[in-house]
Amino acid sequence: MRSEYTENKNRLIPAVLVCFLFAKDWLFSLSLVVFFLLCWHADYACAQEVYNLKALETGAPAENLDAVKRFAENDGVIPGTYLVDIYINRQKVDHREVQFKVNDDHSALNPVLTKADLIAMGVKANGTKKLGNLPDSAVISSIADYIADASSLFEVETLSLYISVPQVAMDNTASGYVDPKLWDNGIAMLFSNYAFSGSETWQKNGNQQREENHYLNLNNGINLGAWRFRNYSSYTQGGEGWQSINTYAQRSIAALGSQVTLGDAYTNGDIFDSVQFRGVKLETDDNMRPYSMSGFAPVIHGTAQSNAQVTVKQNGYVIYQSYVSPGPFEIRDLSPISAGGDMEVTVKEADGTERSFIQATASVPIMRREGSFAYSVVGGEYRSSNSNTDNPQFGEATLIYGLSHGITLYGGVMGAEMYRSAALGMGIDLGAIGSISTDVTTASATLKNQVEEAKGQSWRMQYAKNFTATDTSLTLASYRYSTQDYYTFEEAIRSDRGESDDNDTFAYRDTNTKHRRLQVSIDQSMGKWGSFYLSGYQQDYWQLDGVERSLNAGYNTSWAGITWNVNFSHTKTPQSDSDNQFSLSVSIPLDRWLSNAWASYSYSGDKSGKSRNSVGLNGTTLKDNNLSYNIQENMGNQGEGNSANASATYRGTYGVATTGYSYDKDSKQLNYGLQGAVVIHPHGVTLSQPLGDTSVLIRVPDVAGAKISSGTGIYTDWRGYAVVPYATAFRRNRVSLDTRSLPKNTDIQESVQEVIPTQGALVLVNFDARMGARVLVTLTYHGKPVPFGATATLDNSNYASLVGDGGQVYMTGIADNQNLHVKWGSTTSEQCRADINPHDSQQQLSALLLVTAECH
């Protein structure tokens, strides 16, 4: 009896609230409240589950109150469409609009879903014979009719739909899985992604010598269906000039879980060294699989002594150039092309001095889950940025397969007219002590200046471990080349070139073969005491004395809102002395006096004793904190004197703009930059912030200035379009509008939507905006108020609302002369239509218009 009492109380709450809100008679409202309190404290007062609808009559007979009956019988919920969170076996799988209908005995509301919807949630297509006989488009209003012991529950308080399905009817591989049928290839588009940076420098040498430097990076593309056509080019003034870094066509092949690439690309670097080529590649894409790791993009740490230019080169191409302020810096926004090998980083100070170091890419053990595999097949022509290098035809194939007991086998072959190589290896999961992989590669190369083939072997070992107890991430890779006659493919091609660029710090790499290499990366969290990081490598060459070494270590912590950073870097090459850099920076929040602002201090110095102290102010401002600024005053020793610099970055709807100014005793410099994209699509042209690989086009027709929550400083343009520049391919992405930014006469029925784009897609998301007045309509029929509980629906729309006491109904997005269909029963005498015109309003409460309309 007690559970029946509790259930009745829960059902009583929404009904009493509705009656209290809509009732005109205050005495009637007070009586309802007293009745509710009595029911809450007395078991006998609520022992029955049936409402006496006559107690709710307000002039209309009880037999006409169909909507109120449905309201009472379905826990205070009327049939209709609701935006809900969907859970299957208590795991959230979706957030979308779902239609609900009353079941046959009017005891509950059932969700209306298709078989395809259930499959996307992880239900087996043939989990039961009855379900298997249905087409994917079949509508299922009661899941229990097709799967025994399955059920659904709609919790209106939290707008959550809970679906329970026996495990035998679930796809066991569905955890984290997104059905390829739901992948969206997006719309056709033509785009140009640009990044421009430049500087003007004036040297104070008596004649005010002026020097210009400009860099332009263009990533252009076309999307047609599943195909992606891309060209990546750059221009460096006074340097390499125009360079076409790569041009290719690519598409996803869902059936193979792979990507096919035609044109310029890089081979996979898991087994053999990654090389650039022009040809065809078919390769497994782990992003198409659940719970896989995404590609590695290195973070470059460094220290600048002044307002410096940072240039990143890879395989002879300039892939990044920008300007940084004095002190430690990080570069995290490298292009996706950065997956192809070590990078040469050059820091050019304001006085013209340069320092260079190598940023090694990460290396981790080769491991796969049991039964999973990865492959890569490549055929084409070797491609180099140097016109003096041969471009032989070659082919490469690799395979990685996961066995039981945590063992992974992998291997590959590579061949060209003058080169052959084979590799075989094994990865082992060592449980609590980490994972390790080891392999051996044999190679034979025919060199132009040698009669006999050069044959050799290489051994490699890779180890990694995340120590949960100490929150330590350790990656260690060791390479050993056992014989002097072992050549990688690139080393064999370059061995006869015999050239070196005197301006290239690392030119010796082109004419010498590697001997040994050790690489380590450690990230250590120390809880409230901060975190420590260390990355570095050491490498030597058979033909050279000395070593090539790079080490970067740092410590970060915070206390009472004050953050501290200490960094040390060391660089050494076989042909140069070592270069050591040390820096310390402190940041103090100023929120008590200036919102989102920090005072900063930094120190940097090298082994020669040259040092610099800097004090500054930095922070963010404007409505969305999309304008960041930095002001610094610097003091140097050894005759360097004082200097200063100021910079600002604005992130807006149409792009990102940066500017900076600095001066010292010898020069002054102005630098600037602009990043963004021009996107041409079937609905017109839209300007945006720099695009990532995958993006979303927002369409809110004729609604300008609507803020996109999924980004910083992104608003719809004058036509109602905006681009969210980043989305995760083959994963569920939520895109939302900030309804507070909408005009007063605009309402959005659904402010959050979900998309699942394929790689490189531009996915269109339409938001249905209702533009018009917000009105409270008093409806009358034959001189009397329309019955309480009637449903009012706008013609040519799914938008509906429930009529309250006195015939009053609240509607939004009402334009001139809209027609309203009102229904409170099943016969024609229990239906009517009314014309609503906001201009007929005789009274206004804030933004709410009060309108009276006669129903016919």
C-alpha positions in Angstrom: 0.0 0.0 0.0 2.9 2.3 0.7 4.4 2.0 -2.8 0.9 2.7 -4.2 0.7 5.9 -2.1 4.2 7.1 -3.2 3.3 6.5 -6.8 0.1 8.5 -6.4 1.9 11.4 -4.8 4.4 11.6 -7.7 1.5 11.6 -10.2 -0.4 14.3 -8.3 2.5 16.9 -8.3 2.4 18.0 -12.0 -1.4 18.0 -12.2 -1.8 20.3 -9.1 0.9 22.6 -10.4 -0.8 23.0 -13.8 -4.2 23.6 -12.2 -2.6 26.1 -9.8 -1.0 28.1 -12.6 -4.0 28.2 -14.9 -6.9 28.6 -12.4 -8.4 32.1 -12.2 -10.1 31.6 -8.9 -7.6 32.1 -6.1 -9.9 30.3 -3.6 -9.9 27.2 -5.9 -6.1 27.4 -6.2 -5.7 27.6 -2.4 -8.0 24.6 -2.0 -5.8 22.6 -4.4 -2.7 23.4 -2.4 -4.3 22.4 0.9 -5.6 19.2 -0.8 -2.0 18.4 -2.0 -0.5 18.9 1.5 -3.1 16.6 3.0 -2.3 14.0 0.5 1.4 14.3 1.1 1.0 13.6 4.8 -2.0 11.2 4.9 -1.8 7.8 3.3 -5.6 7.4 3.1 -6.1 10.6 1.3 -4.2 9.4 -1.8 -4.8 5.7 -1.8 -6.6 5.8 -5.1 -4.8 6.1 -8.4 -7.7 7.7 -10.4 -8.3 11.5 -10.5 -11.8 12.9 -10.2 -11.7 15.0 -13.3 -15.0 16.8 -12.3 -12.9 18.5 -9.6 -11.0 20.2 -12.4 -14.0 21.3 -14.4 -14.0 25.0 -15.3 -17.2 25.2 -17.3 -16.5 22.4 -19.8 -18.0 18.9 -19.2 -15.5 16.2 -18.1 -16.2 14.1 -21.2 -14.6 16.8 -23.3 -11.4 16.9 -21.4 -9.6 14.3 -23.5 -6.2 16.1 -23.2 -6.6 16.3 -19.4 -7.4 12.6 -19.3 -4.2 11.8 -21.2 -2.4 14.2 -18.9 -3.6 12.3 -15.8 -3.2 8.8 -17.2 0.4 9.4 -18.4 2.1 10.8 -15.3 1.4 14.4 -16.4 2.9 14.0 -19.9 1.0 14.6 -23.1 1.9 12.8 -26.4 4.2 14.8 -28.6 7.8 15.4 -29.6 10.4 16.0 -26.9 14.2 16.7 -26.9 15.6 13.9 -24.7 18.7 12.2 -23.6 18.6 8.5 -24.6 20.1 5.8 -22.4 20.3 2.1 -23.4 21.1 -0.2 -20.5 22.0 3.0 -18.5 24.6 4.1 -21.0 24.0 7.4 -22.8 23.9 6.9 -26.5 22.1 9.9 -28.0 20.6 13.4 -27.5 17.8 14.1 -30.0 14.1 14.7 -30.6 11.8 11.7 -30.1 8.1 11.4 -30.8 6.0 9.8 -28.0 2.6 8.2 -28.5 0.1 6.7 -26.1 0.1 2.9 -26.0 -3.1 0.8 -26.7 -4.4 0.7 -23.1 -3.5 4.4 -22.5 -1.3 3.5 -19.5 2.0 5.0 -20.7 3.8 6.8 -23.5 6.0 4.9 -25.9 8.8 6.3 -28.0 8.5 6.1 -31.7 11.8 4.8 -33.1 12.8 2.9 -36.2 14.7 -0.3 -36.4 17.7 1.6 -37.7 17.6 3.9 -34.6 17.8 0.8 -32.4 20.7 -0.7 -34.4 22.6 2.6 -34.1 22.2 2.3 -30.3 23.8 -1.1 -30.3 20.8 -3.5 -30.6 21.5 -6.5 -32.9 19.7 -6.2 -36.2 18.7 -9.9 -35.9 18.7 -10.1 -32.1 15.3 -11.7 -32.3 13.5 -13.4 -35.2 10.7 -10.9 -35.1 13.0 -7.9 -35.1 15.2 -9.5 -37.9 12.2 -9.8 -40.2 11.6 -6.0 -40.1 13.2 -3.6 -42.6 15.5 -1.0 -41.2 13.0 1.8 -41.8 10.2 0.0 -39.9 8.7 2.1 -37.1 8.7 0.5 -33.6 6.4 2.1 -31.1 6.8 -0.7 -28.5 10.1 -2.4 -28.2 8.7 -5.1 -26.0 6.6 -6.4 -28.9 9.8 -7.3 -30.8 12.3 -8.1 -28.0 11.2 -10.2 -25.0 11.8 -8.5 -21.6 12.8 -5.2 -23.2 11.2 -2.0 -22.0 11.3 1.8 -22.2 10.7 4.5 -19.6 10.3 8.2 -20.2 11.4 10.3 -17.2 9.8 13.7 -17.9 11.5 15.5 -15.0 14.9 15.0 -16.6 13.8 14.6 -20.2 15.5 11.2 -20.3 14.4 8.1 -22.2 15.7 4.9 -20.6 15.6 1.8 -22.8 16.4 -1.6 -21.3 17.4 -4.5 -23.7 18.6 -8.0 -22.6 22.3 -8.4 -23.2 21.7 -11.3 -25.6 20.0 -8.9 -28.0 22.8 -6.3 -27.8 25.8 -6.1 -30.1 28.8 -6.8 -27.8 31.1 -4.7 -30.0 28.8 -1.7 -29.9 30.5 0.0 -26.9 31.9 3.2 -28.3 30.8 2.1 -31.8 29.1 4.4 -34.3 27.3 2.6 -37.1 28.8 3.6 -40.5 25.3 4.1 -41.7 25.2 7.2 -39.5 28.4 8.7 -40.9 27.8 12.0 -42.7 30.0 12.8 -45.8 28.8 16.4 -45.5 28.0 18.8 -48.3 29.9 19.8 -51.4 32.3 22.7 -50.8 35.3 24.6 -52.0 37.5 26.2 -49.4 40.8 28.0 -48.9 42.4 27.9 -45.5 45.0 30.6 -45.1 47.6 31.6 -42.5 49.6 34.8 -43.2 52.4 36.2 -41.0 54.8 39.1 -41.7 57.1 41.5 -40.1 58.8 44.9 -40.8 62.1 45.4 -39.1 64.1 48.6 -39.0 67.8 48.3 -38.0 69.3 51.4 -36.2 72.6 51.4 -38.1 72.6 55.0 -39.2 70.6 54.6 -42.4 67.5 53.0 -40.9 67.7 49.8 -43.0 64.3 48.2 -43.4 63.8 44.5 -43.8 60.6 42.7 -44.7 59.6 39.1 -44.1 56.4 37.4 -45.1 55.1 33.9 -44.9 51.8 32.5 -46.4 50.4 29.1 -45.8 47.5 27.9 -48.0 45.5 24.7 -47.5 42.9 24.6 -50.3 40.3 21.9 -50.9 37.2 20.6 -52.6 34.7 18.1 -51.2 32.5 16.1 -53.5 30.6 13.3 -51.8 33.0 11.1 -50.0 36.0 12.5 -51.9 38.4 15.1 -50.5 40.7 17.0 -52.9 43.5 18.9 -51.1 46.5 21.1 -51.9 48.9 22.3 -49.3 51.3 25.1 -50.4 53.4 27.8 -48.7 55.3 31.0 -49.7 58.4 32.2 -47.9 59.7 35.6 -48.8 63.5 35.7 -49.3 63.7 31.9 -48.8 62.2 29.0 -50.6 59.5 31.1 -52.3 56.5 29.1 -53.5 56.4 25.4 -52.5 53.7 22.9 -53.2 54.1 20.7 -50.2 51.5 18.1 -51.3 48.4 17.6 -53.5 46.2 14.6 -53.1 42.7 13.1 -53.3 41.4 11.0 -50.4 38.2 9.2 -49.3 37.0 6.9 -46.6 36.1 3.3 -47.3 33.8 2.2 -44.6 33.7 -1.5 -45.6 37.5 -1.7 -45.1 37.8 0.7 -42.2 40.4 2.4 -44.3 41.4 5.5 -46.2 42.6 5.6 -49.8 44.9 8.4 -50.8 46.0 9.3 -54.4 48.8 11.8 -54.8 51.3 13.2 -52.4 51.4 11.6 -49.0 53.6 10.0 -46.3 54.1 6.3 -45.7 53.2 5.0 -42.2 56.1 5.2 -39.8 55.2 2.4 -37.5 57.5 -0.2 -38.9 59.7 1.5 -41.6 60.8 5.1 -41.4 58.2 7.4 -42.8 59.0 8.8 -46.3 57.1 11.2 -48.6 55.9 9.9 -52.0 53.6 10.5 -54.9 51.4 7.5 -55.7 48.6 5.5 -54.0 48.1 4.5 -50.4 45.5 2.2 -48.9 45.7 2.3 -45.1 43.8 1.4 -42.0 42.2 4.4 -40.3 41.9 3.7 -36.5 39.6 6.7 -36.1 36.9 4.6 -37.8 37.1 2.1 -34.9 35.8 2.6 -31.4 38.2 3.6 -28.6 41.2 4.0 -30.8 44.0 6.5 -30.3 44.2 9.5 -32.6 47.3 10.5 -34.4 50.2 12.0 -32.6 50.9 15.7 -32.9 54.1 16.9 -31.1 54.2 19.9 -28.8 57.3 22.0 -29.4 58.8 23.6 -26.3 61.4 26.4 -26.6 62.7 29.6 -25.2 63.1 33.0 -27.0 65.5 35.7 -25.8 63.6 38.4 -27.6 60.6 39.0 -29.9 61.6 36.1 -32.1 60.6 34.3 -35.3 60.0 30.6 -35.0 60.3 28.5 -38.2 59.5 24.7 -38.4 60.8 22.7 -41.3 60.1 19.1 -42.1 61.6 17.1 -45.0 62.9 20.4 -46.5 59.5 22.2 -46.4 58.6 25.1 -44.1 55.4 24.0 -42.5 55.0 26.6 -39.8 56.2 30.2 -39.1 55.2 32.6 -36.4 56.4 35.1 -33.8 56.7 34.7 -30.1 57.4 36.9 -27.1 60.5 36.7 -24.9 60.6 33.7 -22.6 59.4 30.1 -22.9 56.9 29.2 -25.6 54.9 26.2 -26.8 53.7 25.4 -30.3 50.6 23.2 -30.4 48.8 24.1 -33.6 51.0 22.3 -36.2 49.5 21.2 -39.4 48.4 17.5 -39.8 51.3 17.1 -42.1 53.5 17.0 -39.0 53.0 13.2 -38.7 55.9 12.5 -41.1 59.2 12.6 -39.1 61.6 14.8 -37.1 61.2 18.5 -37.3 63.9 21.2 -37.6 63.0 24.2 -35.3 64.8 27.5 -35.8 64.5 30.5 -33.4 65.6 33.7 -35.0 66.1 36.5 -32.5 65.4 40.2 -33.1 69.1 40.8 -33.5 69.4 38.2 -36.2 71.1 35.4 -34.3 69.7 32.0 -34.8 69.4 28.8 -32.8 68.2 25.5 -34.2 67.2 22.2 -32.6 65.5 18.9 -33.6 62.0 18.1 -32.3 61.8 14.3 -32.4 58.4 12.7 -32.9 57.1 10.2 -30.3 57.6 6.5 -30.6 55.5 4.0 -28.7 55.3 0.1 -28.7 53.4 -1.4 -31.6 50.3 -3.1 -30.0 46.9 -4.2 -31.1 43.9 -5.7 -29.4 43.2 -9.3 -29.9 41.7 -10.0 -33.3 42.3 -6.5 -34.6 44.7 -5.6 -37.3 46.2 -2.6 -39.2 47.7 -2.6 -42.6 49.2 -0.2 -45.1 49.9 -0.7 -48.8 51.8 1.9 -50.8 53.0 2.2 -54.4 54.5 5.2 -56.0 57.5 7.5 -56.5 59.8 8.8 -53.8 59.4 12.5 -53.5 61.9 15.0 -52.2 62.0 18.8 -51.8 65.6 18.7 -53.3 65.7 18.7 -57.0 69.1 17.0 -57.0 67.8 13.8 -55.3 66.7 10.8 -57.3 63.0 9.8 -57.2 62.9 6.0 -57.6 59.7 4.0 -57.8 59.0 1.8 -54.8 56.4 -0.2 -53.0 55.7 -0.9 -49.3 53.3 -3.2 -47.4 53.0 -3.6 -43.7 50.7 -5.6 -41.4 50.1 -5.6 -37.7 47.9 -8.2 -36.0 46.8 -8.7 -32.4 46.9 -12.2 -31.0 45.7 -13.6 -27.7 47.6 -13.2 -24.4 48.6 -9.6 -25.2 50.9 -10.5 -28.1 51.1 -8.6 -31.3 52.9 -9.7 -34.5 53.9 -7.2 -37.2 56.1 -7.1 -40.2 56.5 -5.5 -43.6 58.4 -5.4 -46.9 59.7 -2.5 -48.9 61.3 -2.6 -52.3 62.7 -0.5 -55.1 65.1 -1.1 -58.0 68.1 -0.1 -55.9 66.8 -1.0 -52.4 65.1 -4.0 -50.6 64.1 -4.3 -47.0 62.1 -6.6 -44.7 61.1 -6.3 -41.1 59.6 -8.6 -38.5 58.7 -7.8 -34.9 56.6 -8.6 -31.8 54.8 -6.6 -29.2 54.1 -7.9 -25.7 51.7 -6.6 -23.1 53.7 -7.0 -19.8 50.7 -6.0 -17.7 51.7 -4.0 -14.6 55.1 -3.1 -15.9 54.0 -1.8 -19.3 54.3 -2.9 -22.9 57.3 -3.5 -25.1 57.9 -4.2 -28.8 61.0 -5.3 -30.5 61.8 -5.9 -34.2 64.7 -6.5 -36.6 65.0 -5.0 -40.1 67.3 -6.2 -42.8 68.1 -4.1 -45.9 70.3 -4.2 -49.0 71.1 -1.2 -51.1 72.9 -0.7 -54.4 74.8 2.6 -54.2 76.1 4.3 -57.3 79.7 4.7 -55.9 80.0 1.1 -54.8 80.3 -2.2 -56.7 78.9 -4.5 -54.1 75.5 -4.2 -52.3 75.5 -2.6 -48.9 73.8 -5.1 -46.6 73.0 -4.6 -42.9 70.6 -5.1 -40.1 68.9 -2.8 -37.6 67.4 -3.7 -34.2 64.8 -1.6 -32.5 63.1 -1.8 -29.1 60.2 0.4 -27.8 58.8 0.6 -24.3 55.9 2.5 -22.8 54.0 2.5 -19.5 51.5 4.6 -17.7 52.1 4.2 -13.9 48.6 4.9 -12.4 49.8 4.8 -8.8 52.3 7.6 -9.4 50.4 9.2 -12.4 53.5 8.8 -14.6 53.6 8.4 -18.3 56.8 7.0 -19.7 57.7 6.4 -23.3 61.2 5.0 -24.1 62.4 4.1 -27.6 65.9 2.7 -28.3 67.3 2.2 -31.8 70.6 0.4 -32.5 72.1 0.0 -36.0 74.4 -3.0 -35.7 76.3 -2.6 -39.0 77.8 0.3 -40.8 76.3 -1.0 -44.1 72.7 -0.6 -43.0 70.8 2.1 -44.9 67.3 3.3 -44.6 65.5 4.0 -47.9 66.1 7.7 -47.6 69.7 7.3 -46.6 70.3 5.1 -49.6 68.8 7.6 -52.0 70.8 10.5 -50.5 74.1 8.8 -50.0 75.5 9.8 -53.4 74.3 13.4 -53.4 77.4 14.5 -51.5 76.1 18.0 -51.0 75.5 20.1 -48.0 73.8 23.4 -47.4 76.1 25.6 -45.3 73.0 27.5 -44.0 71.4 24.3 -42.8 72.5 23.3 -39.3 71.4 19.7 -39.9 72.7 19.2 -43.5 75.0 16.4 -42.3 71.9 14.3 -41.9 71.6 14.0 -45.7 75.1 12.4 -46.2 75.6 10.2 -43.1 74.0 7.1 -41.8 72.7 6.6 -38.3 74.4 4.4 -35.8 72.5 4.6 -32.4 69.5 6.5 -31.2 68.0 6.8 -27.8 64.7 8.7 -27.2 62.8 9.2 -24.0 59.7 11.1 -22.9 58.3 11.4 -19.4 55.3 13.2 -18.0 55.0 13.1 -14.2 52.0 14.6 -12.3 52.7 15.5 -8.7 49.1 16.4 -7.7 49.0 19.7 -5.8 52.7 20.1 -6.2 52.5 20.5 -10.0 53.9 18.4 -12.9 57.2 17.6 -14.5 58.0 16.8 -18.1 61.1 15.7 -19.9 61.7 14.8 -23.5 64.9 14.2 -25.4 66.9 12.0 -27.7 70.6 11.3 -28.6 71.8 10.0 -31.9 75.2 9.4 -33.4 76.4 8.7 -37.0 78.9 6.1 -38.4 80.8 8.7 -40.4 80.9 11.5 -37.8 82.5 12.0 -34.4 80.3 13.4 -31.6 76.6 13.1 -31.1 73.4 14.9 -32.0 71.5 15.6 -28.8 68.3 17.5 -27.7 66.9 17.7 -24.2 64.0 19.7 -22.9 62.8 19.5 -19.3 60.4 21.6 -17.3 58.4 21.9 -14.1 54.9 23.6 -13.7 53.1 24.3 -10.5 50.6 26.7 -9.0 49.9 28.0 -5.5 47.1 30.4 -4.5 46.4 31.0 -8.1 50.0 31.9 -8.9 51.6 29.6 -11.6 55.3 28.9 -11.9 57.2 27.4 -14.8 60.8 26.3 -15.0 62.4 25.1 -18.3 65.8 23.9 -19.4 66.8 23.0 -22.9 70.0 21.6 -24.3 71.0 21.2 -28.0 74.2 19.6 -29.4 75.2 18.5 -32.9 78.3 16.7 -34.2 79.4 19.9 -35.9 78.7 22.5 -33.2 79.1 23.3 -29.5 76.3 22.7 -27.1 73.7 25.4 -26.5 72.0 25.5 -23.1 68.9 27.7 -22.3 67.3 28.2 -18.9 64.0 30.1 -18.2 61.8 30.8 -15.2 58.3 32.4 -15.5 55.7 33.4 -12.9 52.1 34.4 -13.5 50.0 36.2 -10.9 46.2 36.6 -11.3 44.8 40.2 -11.0 41.1 39.4 -10.9 40.6 41.6 -7.8 41.6 44.6 -9.9 41.3 43.6 -13.5 39.2 40.7 -14.7 40.9 37.9 -16.7 44.3 39.5 -16.4 47.7 38.3 -15.0 50.9 40.0 -14.1 54.0 38.0 -15.2 57.7 37.8 -14.6 60.2 35.8 -16.6 63.9 35.2 -16.6 65.9 33.5 -19.4 69.6 32.9 -19.8 72.2 30.8 -21.6 75.6 29.3 -20.7 77.5 32.4 -21.8 76.0 34.4 -19.0 73.7 36.4 -21.3 70.4 36.9 -19.5 67.1 38.8 -19.7 64.5 39.7 -17.1 61.0 40.6 -18.2 57.9 41.9 -16.5 54.5 42.1 -18.2 50.7 42.2 -18.2 48.6 39.8 -20.2 45.0 38.7 -20.2 41.8 38.4 -22.2 38.9 40.8 -22.6 35.7 41.6 -24.6 32.4 39.8 -24.2 33.6 36.3 -25.1 37.2 36.8 -23.9 38.2 36.5 -27.6 40.8 39.3 -27.5 44.0 38.4 -25.8 46.9 40.8 -25.1 50.4 40.8 -23.8 52.7 43.8 -22.8 56.3 43.2 -21.7 59.3 45.3 -20.6 62.6 43.5 -20.8 66.0 44.2 -19.3 69.1 42.5 -20.6 72.8 42.4 -19.6 76.1 42.3 -21.5 75.2 45.5 -23.3 71.8 44.3 -24.5 70.0 47.1 -22.7 66.2 47.5 -22.3 63.5 46.5 -24.8 59.8 46.2 -24.9 57.1 44.4 -26.8 53.3 44.3 -27.0 51.0 42.0 -28.9 47.3 41.2 -29.3 45.2 38.4 -30.9 41.6 38.8 -31.8 39.5 35.7 -32.5 36.3 36.6 -34.4 33.7 35.0 -36.5 35.5 35.7 -39.8 39.1 34.9 -38.7 41.9 35.4 -36.3 44.1 38.5 -36.4 47.4 39.1 -34.6 49.7 42.1 -34.3 52.7 42.9 -32.2 55.3 45.7 -31.8 58.8 45.5 -30.2 61.9 47.5 -29.9 65.4 47.2 -28.5 68.6 49.3 -28.7 69.5 48.1 -32.2 66.1 47.7 -33.9 62.4 47.9 -33.9 59.9 45.5 -35.4 56.2 45.3 -36.3 54.7 41.9 -36.9 51.2 40.9 -37.9 49.2 37.9 -39.0 45.9 36.8 -40.3 44.3 33.4 -40.2 41.0 32.2 -41.5 39.1 30.4 -44.2 36.8 31.2 -47.2 34.2 28.4 -47.6 32.0 28.2 -50.7 29.0 25.8 -50.3 25.6 25.3 -51.9 24.1 28.0 -49.7 26.6 30.7 -50.5 30.0 31.9 -49.2 30.9 32.0 -45.5 34.0 33.4 -43.9 35.3 31.6 -40.8 38.1 31.0 -38.4 40.9 28.6 -39.6 39.4 25.2 -40.4 40.6 22.0 -38.9 40.5 18.8 -40.9 36.7 18.3 -40.2 34.2 21.1 -39.6 30.5 22.0 -39.3 28.4 24.6 -41.2 25.7 26.1 -39.1 22.5 27.4 -40.8 20.0 29.5 -39.0 18.2 31.3 -41.9 17.9 35.1 -41.5 19.1 35.0 -37.9 22.2 37.1 -37.6 24.4 37.3 -34.5 23.4 34.0 -32.9 26.3 32.7 -30.8 27.6 29.2 -31.4 28.5 27.6 -28.1 30.9 25.2 -29.7 33.7 27.7 -30.2 35.1 31.0 -29.2 33.9 34.2 -30.8 31.8 32.4 -33.4 28.5 34.1 -34.4 26.2 33.6 -37.4 26.8 36.2 -40.2 24.2 38.5 -41.7 22.6 35.6 -43.6 22.5 33.3 -40.5 25.5 31.1 -41.4 28.6 30.2 -39.3 31.4 27.6 -39.4 32.5 25.6 -36.4 36.1 24.9 -37.5 36.8 21.8 -35.5 34.9 18.5 -35.3 36.0 14.9 -34.5 35.7 12.5 -37.5 33.6 9.3 -37.0 32.6 10.4 -33.5 29.4 12.0 -32.1 29.8 15.8 -32.0 27.3 18.0 -30.2 26.7 21.5 -31.8 24.7 24.0 -29.8 23.4 27.6 -30.1 23.4 30.0 -27.1 19.6 30.8 -27.0 20.4 33.9 -24.9 22.0 35.5 -28.0 18.9 35.2 -30.2 16.9 38.2 -31.1 13.8 38.9 -28.9 11.4 37.8 -31.7 13.2 34.5 -32.4 12.8 31.1 -30.8 14.7 27.9 -31.5 12.8 24.6 -31.1 16.0 22.6 -30.7 19.2 24.4 -29.6 21.4 21.3 -29.6 22.1 18.8 -32.4 24.4 16.0 -33.1 26.5 15.2 -36.1 28.9 12.3 -37.0 31.1 13.5 -39.8 33.6 11.5 -41.9 37.2 12.6 -42.3 37.5 16.0 -43.9 33.8 16.6 -44.2 31.8 19.9 -43.9 28.6 18.8 -42.2 25.5 21.0 -42.5 23.4 21.6 -39.3 20.0 23.3 -39.8 18.5 25.0 -36.8 14.7 25.7 -37.2 14.2 29.3 -36.1 10.7 30.6 -35.5 10.7 34.3 -36.0 7.7 36.2 -34.7 6.0 37.5 -31.6 5.5 35.8 -28.2 1.8 35.9 -27.5 -0.6 34.8 -24.8 -3.8 34.1 -26.7 -7.3 33.9 -25.1 -9.4 31.6 -27.3 -13.2 31.6 -27.2 -15.6 29.3 -28.9 -19.3 30.2 -29.3 -18.7 33.0 -26.8 -17.1 30.7 -24.1 -13.4 29.9 -23.4 -12.0 27.0 -25.2 -12.0 24.0 -22.9 -9.1 23.5 -20.5 -6.6 20.9 -21.8 -7.3 21.4 -25.5 -4.3 21.2 -27.9 -3.5 24.2 -30.1 -1.3 23.6 -33.2 0.1 26.1 -35.7 -0.8 25.1 -39.3 2.1 23.7 -41.3 4.1 23.2 -38.1 4.7 20.6 -35.4 4.6 23.4 -32.8 1.8 22.8 -30.4 0.8 24.0 -26.9 -1.8 23.1 -24.2 -4.7 25.4 -23.5 -5.0 26.5 -19.9 -7.8 27.8 -17.8 -9.9 30.5 -19.3 -8.9 29.4 -22.9 -5.4 30.9 -22.6 -2.5 29.4 -24.5 1.1 30.6 -24.8 2.6 30.6 -28.3 6.0 31.8 -29.7 7.2 32.7 -33.2 3.8 34.1 -34.3 3.8 36.1 -37.5 0.9 38.1 -38.9 -2.3 36.2 -39.7 -1.3 32.8 -38.6 -3.9 30.0 -38.4 -4.3 28.0 -35.2 -5.9 24.5 -35.1 -7.5 23.8 -31.7 -8.8 20.3 -30.7 -10.2 19.0 -27.4 -12.1 16.0 -28.7 -12.5 13.5 -31.6 -15.6 15.0 -33.2 -15.8 18.0 -35.6 -17.8 19.9 -33.0 -14.8 19.6 -30.6 -12.4 21.3 -33.0 -12.0 24.8 -34.3 -9.7 27.2 -36.1 -8.6 30.7 -35.1 -6.6 33.5 -36.9 -3.9 35.1 -34.8 -2.5 38.5 -35.5 0.0 40.0 -33.1 -1.0 43.5 -34.3 -4.4 42.9 -32.7 -2.8 43.0 -29.3 -4.4 45.6 -27.0 -1.9 45.0 -24.1 1.7 44.0 -23.7 3.5 42.5 -20.6 7.3 43.0 -21.2 8.0 41.1 -24.4 4.6 39.2 -24.2 1.6 40.3 -26.3 -1.9 39.6 -25.1 -4.3 38.7 -27.9 -7.9 37.6 -28.0 -9.1 35.4 -30.9 -12.5 33.9 -31.7 -12.4 30.2 -32.7 -14.6 29.1 -35.6 
